[in-house]
């Protein structure tokens, strides 16, 4: 079968690999759609350090082909969305209603048991985040899948696996954006656009989009931004001008850059919240004056997977999509075949898509 494999830093290709059958507690999924996410690119370029070679892909939807022993939550023929964070249901975090922090989420390149089912040239290779679903088929832990209504478009369902859940969830679950509030979103790629959608759905009165790309600025407006800012100008001054000199109630950093985190924090009003959604390099840092945080009473909050309980949230977001309260169709600005994966990643680097999706 074909899969997109990162062989070394800045070296990847569409390769032929073999796939073993699912073991106990595992599921074989025939992939129907896989989103092209910036985190995949981050493994390719070394921003996220990963054991290579590895099959990429962590945002997708497909059809269950086979289940291993002991699997009861899905059956062959089910349409499923895949989660790159397990939900074991038994650990401290799952018991305390924080399954997005599940103790089994210790990505090491394998499945729950630490081994992979994928082989390249006869040798076992790793998979991205328990999934490696940028492939025609994948074997994944059953605690990483949830069945969905078969009427849903696979492309839209795939996006719920990462970008929609992370972005919309950042606004409505992590930050709990209040009606009538002011919001700034720094970085308006696929996840940032979903932060904007989430803030709009929560009833934010002003949503300020900040991005270098003119194309993304237009998309931001289409998804609910009331104002846009080019950060090559003085973004902080413009945010203040738009908020009567106060700053925003909520500022979201959706790129993963220390300097941009500092800019978001600066643009947040006293008593407001800065939410860190973007994943930066391991060696990147940001800093604040030690006196500022207590005196301004600002909150800095990390956002892991939009604070998702994916077993509940995936169907919920798809139901909101069905009700036309979330626009997932316009997020998919281009589809690709798996053989066109190199072009898809080139387009991702250029910032020309809201989201590109591989369709099988």
Buried (B, 14 or more C-beta within 10 A) or exposed (E): BBBBBBBEBEEBEBBEBEBBEBBEBBBBBBBBBBBBBBBBBBBBBBBBEBEBBBBBBBBBBBBBBBBBEEBEBBEEEBBBBBBBBBBBEEBEBBEEEBBBBBEBBEBEBBBBEEEBBBEBEEEBBBBBBBBBBBBBBBBBBBBBBBBBEEEBBBBBBBBBBBBBBBBBBBBBBBBEBEEEBBBBBBBBBBBBBBBBBBBBBBEBEBBBBBBEBEBBBBBBBEBBBBBBBEBEEEBBEBBBEBBEEBBBBBBBBBBBBBEBBBBBBBBBBEEBBBBBBBBBBEEEEBEBEEEEEEEBEBBBBEBBBBBBBBBEBBBBBBBBBBEEEBBBEEBBBBBBEBEBBEEBBEBBEEBBBBBBBBBB
